[in-house]
């Protein structure tokens, strides 16, 4: 019988959520939870126990207790080292097959528990990578949830060698954020004059010449890299996702007016070759009602429902931003990552469902965490193209080891290979070649 029976003393929403994530979503095996000890003891099948006490000599994973709580509180993590990597929530029973509660640790990371606690926000109102426990423990660049799940799989497989675990495959999903469709074109008279003024004020005459040549049609707009992107899609057999900023102009929202005909034609053209998602504007975190209008305009243009989303500036607040996405029928969000550091914000490199800690319930919103962004490597970490390639390869290797999904976040302007992005097209092409192997 290829079903795993799991005993837990109490069936809470957190228990159901984590065991579904581990055994259903990640390990792809059938399992059943029970809090009936007599049923568990009499069952003749592969089985494990999870709780505060071992009642039998079956595989026992001691609980730290987080999955049996409600609400959010300050926690004592008490880090330890397990197999050369930091872990937390240690347990001390000699009968426990792990020296820490992997299930509580997984829940802590994927629920983003620490982002519900008081913290100092950055200038954009975000929870920063450097505040995270994963960064402090030096495990941010490793998908620890996947690593721990494979350890659980190994332990069960050693006890029950005939229990079958399906094989997973590594996947690569390239995504693009279109924050500014063009550098100079379609900006309108006042924005173009403002650009000239700023360039002249700083004596940047090369900028004046380039803008003029583009506007006269003598040179291609440096941000117009869409043909190149499509060539990558065909060459590497990719299935990219584009997130379109479809809000109105603001301090941090610099895209083309959503009513602009050329911009609308571009978006419709992209939709013929790739999936399209909304890139909710900077202001939607503080003014959630703006999301409804931006979604309506994009859906009206494409004549289809938009169900994918990624926040502009990766600006979101839990649980409010995700609750707003759910209310607007968004089913999949791709914002889970940090601006300043690469790695795994939720400790995982596979899709999973958002757990709302304020309500203590699992939701239908699927989270798709990304591992690396172009601006992180260049603007925050100040890496050279060569160092960026090395960092990307390191991250891809980590995801490959666990047969996870590697999601990249790139922008059309960083493929221009001009001005501040000179040399960075090769970084992306190296990513495509390496991740696509």
N, C-alpha and C positions, 0 to 999 in steps of 0.2 A: 504493500500500500504506500504510494508516494504522496502521503499527506503528513504534515508535521503537526503534532498535538502540543499545544503550549498551555501550561498551567500558570495562571496569575491569580493572586488572592482577591483582586478587585478589578472589575472591568470598567476602566475609566475611558473618557474620550481620548486622553493622551496615550494610553496603552493601545487602544485600537488604532490610533493614527500611526504610531511609530512601528508597530508590528506589521501593519499593512505596507508601510513604506519599505521596511527591510525585506520582508518575505514575499510580498506580492510585486511591488514595483521594481525592486533591485535584484532580488534573487529569483523571481519568477516561479515560485513554488507554491503549491497548495498548502494551506495551514488552517488550523482551527484553534480558537482561544476558548478556554474553559476555566471557570473558577470552582468547579466541582472536583474536589480532591479524590473522592471515591472513583469517579469516572476516569480521572487521570491515572490513578494507581492500577486500575483493572485493564486499561487499554494496552493492546499488544501492537504497537506501532512506534515509529520514531517519535520521540517526545523530549521536551525540555521544560524546565521550571524557571520561572522568573518571580522573584519576590524577596522578602526579608529573611526567609528561612527555608532550608532544604528539608523537604518532608520524605524524600526517597533518595535512592542512590542514582537517580537519573541526572543527566546534564543539568547543572544548576548555575544560573546567572544571578548573582546577588544584586538586588536593587538598592540604589542610593536613596530613592524615595521621590524623585522629582515627578515621575509619571503618576503618582498617587496623590499629588497636590492639586490645588486650584489657585488661580491668581498668580501674581508675580511678586517676588521678594528678592532682597540681596542674598546672594549665595556664597558659600565657602567652597571654592573650587578645589583647593588642595592638590595641585598638579603632581603627577608622578611620571616616571619614564616607563614606557612599555614597548619593548622591541625597538629601541633606539629613537622612539618618538614620544613627545609629550602627550599625556592624556589627563583627564581630570575626573572628579567624582569617584575617588577610591573607595573600595569596599574591602572588608577584612576577614570574611569567612574563609576558612581553609577549604571549604567545599566548593567555593565559587570557581568556575573555570576561567574567569578573567579577574584581574586585580582591580578593575574599575567597572563602573556601570556604563557599558557602551550604549545601551538604549537611552539612558537619561542624557548622556553626552550628545548623542545624535539628535535628540529632541531639542536640547539647548541650542545647538547650532542651526538646525533647519528652521526652527520657529523664530529665530533671531531674538531670543529671550532677552539678551543684553540691551537690545534697542528699545525695549519697553521700560527699562530702568532710567532714572535721571542721568543725563550726560550733557556735556558742553558741545553744542553744535558748531560747525564751521560757518564761514561767512554766507554760505548758501543754505544753511539750515539742515545740513546733513550729518549723519553719524559717520565718523571718519574711520579709515582702516586702522590707524594707529591706536584707537581706543579699544579695538576688538581684542577679545581674549586670544583668538587664534594668532593674531600678530604678536601679542605679548609672549605667547608660548613658542613662537617660531614655527608654527604649523600652517600659516595662511596659504602658503604655496603648495600645499598637499591636500588632496580631497580626502580628508580624514574620515568622513562618513563612509565613503566607499571602501576605504582601507579597513575600517573596523567591521563593516559588513562582510568583507571577504574573510576576515579572521573568524567571525561567527560561522560562516559557511565551512571553513576548514575544520573547526572544532566539531561541528555536527557531522561532517563527512567522515572524520576519523572514528567517531562512535558508531555511525551508521553508514558503512561503506557502500551499501546498495541503494542508498537514497540518491535520487538523480536530481542534479541541479542543471537546468538548461544553460547553454553557453550564451554570453552576451558579446556584442561586437562594438568596437570603437566607432564612434561617429563624429563627423566634423560638420558644423553648421556655421557658415559665414553670415554675418549680419552687417548692414550698413545703416548709419544714421545720416539722414539728409538734413543737416541743420541749416545749411545755406547752399541752395542749388547751384548758384553761380557767384563768382567773386565780383563781377562788374556788370554783367548783363541783367536786364530786366529789373533793375533797382529803382527805376523812376528818376525823374529830374532832380528832385531835392536830395535824395541819397547820393546820387552821382556827383552833384556839386559839392556836397559835404565831403565826399571822398577826395575830390580834387583839393579842396581847401586844407584838409588835414595833411595831405601829401606835400603841398607847397609850403605849409607852415613849418614842416620838419625838413624842408629842402630835399625831399625824396623824389628827385626828378625821374628816376627809373620807374617808380610807381606811376607817375603821371604818364610817361610814355607807354607803359604796358596797358594801363586803363584805356588810353586813347586808341591804341591799336586794336584792342578787343572791341571797343564800342564802334569802331569804324569797320569791323569785320575783317581786319587784316591778320588777326591772330585769334586762336581758339581761347576761350575763357579757361583759366587754369583750373577751376573747379569742375569743369565739364569733362569728367573722366568716365562717363557712363558707357561709351562704346568699349573702353578698356575693360570695365567691369563685366560687360556682357561677353567679351572674349575670354575672360577668366572662367565665367560660368560654363561656356561651351568646352573649353580646353580641359578643365578639371572635373567636368560633370557635376557641377555644384547645384545646390538648391538654396539660394540666398534668400534672406528676408530683409526688406527695406522698411525703415521706420521714418515716416515723413512728418516733419514739423509743419503743421497746417494751422498754426495760430497766427495772430496779427503781430506786427512789428512791436518790439519792446527792447528794454535795456539788454536783456539776455536772449531775446528771440529775434534773430537776424535774417530769417528766411524771406523768400519772396512772398508778396501778397497772395493769399490763397485764390483770389479772383483773377490773377494774372493768367492770360490765355496760354502763353508759352510754358509756364510752370505746370498748369493743368495738363497740357499735352505730354509733358515729360513724365508726370506721375502716371498717366494712363499708359504710356509706353512701357514704363517699368513694370506695371501690373500685368502686362502681356507675357513677361518672362520670369517673374518672381512673385513671391508673396509680399503683400503690403500690410504694414501695421501703422498705427498712429504713434507719433512721437509727441505726447502731451507737452504743451509749452511750459516754460519755467514757472509761470504764475499759477498753474493748475494745482500745485501742492497747497498753496494758501487760498486759492479760489477754485474749489473743485467744480463749481458750476460751469467753468470755462471748458472743461473736458467735453461736456455734452455738445456744445456748439462746434468744437473742432472735429469731433467724431461725425456729427451730422454732415458737415461740409465735405469731409473726405468720402464718406459713404455715398453721399449724393453724387459726387463726381464719378466714383467707380461703379455705382449702381450695385453694390454688394455690401454685406455686413463686414465690418472690421472687428476682428476679435483678438488681435495681437497688439501689444503695446510695449513701449519702453520710455521711461520718463526722461525728458530733456535735462541735461546736467546730472543725470542719475539722482534726481532730487525727489525723494519720497520720505514719508513719515509713516511709521507703523502704529496702528493698523489703518489709519484714516485713508491714506492714498490707495491702498489695496481695496478697502471697502468701497471707495468711490469707483474703482475700476469694475468691481463686481456689479455695482448698481447700474453701470452703463454697459453691461453685457460683454465685458472683456473676459475672455476665457484663459488667455495666456500672456504672462508678463515676462519681459526679458531685462528688467532693470537690476537684477540681483548681482551686483559687483561693486567694486570701489573705484572711485576716480583716481585716487592717489597711488594705489598699489595694486599689482596684479594678484591673481590667486582666486581663492574660493571663499567668498564672503559667508556663505552658508555651509561651508565645509563639504560641499557635494558637487559632483559634476554630472548630475542627471536631473531630469525634470522631476518635480514633486509638487504636491498640493500645499497651498498656503494654509497654515494653522493660525487662526485668530485667537491670540492669547487673552484678549479682553473678554471674549465670549466663551473661551475654552472650547472651540469647535473647529473641526476641519471644514474648509471651504472647497468650492469647485474651481477656484482660480489656480491654474498651474503656473509654477515658477520655473523659468529656464535660466539658470545662472550662467553668466559668461566668465571667462577666465582672464582675458586680456583685452586692452583697448589701446589704440595707437597713441592717443593723447597722454595716457598714463606713462608710457615708456619714454616719450619725448619731453613732454612739458613738466611732468611731476618728478620723474626719476632722472631726467636729463641724460638718458643713455645715448650712445652713438648708435648708428644703424647696426654695426657689427655686434655690439653688446645686446641690442634689442633682439636680434636674431637668436643669440644664445639663450636669452631669457625665454623667448617663445618656445624654443625647442625643449627647454627644460620643463615647461608647463605641459606641452603636448605629451612628452614622455610620461609625466605623472598621470595624465588621463588615460594614456594607452595601457599603463600597467593595470588599471582597474577596469578596462574596457568601458569607459564612460563616454560622455559626449563633450567634445571641445567646441565651445562657442566663442567666436572672435567678434569684436566690435571695431569697425573701421569707419572712416568718413571719406566722402568723395574728394575732399580737398587734400587729404594726406597722400592720395595717389597721383597728385599733380606733378610730383618730382621737381617742383619749382620753389624758389624763395626758401622759406623756413623748412619746407618738406623735401628739400633736395636730398636724394639718397634713400628716401623712405619707401619709394615704390618697390625697390629691391627687397626690403624687409617683408612687405606683404606677399610678394611673389615667392619668397622663401617659405613663408608660412603656408601658402597654398600647396607648394610642392611637398613640404614635410608632412603636413597634416593630411594631405591627400594620398600619401603612399599606402 
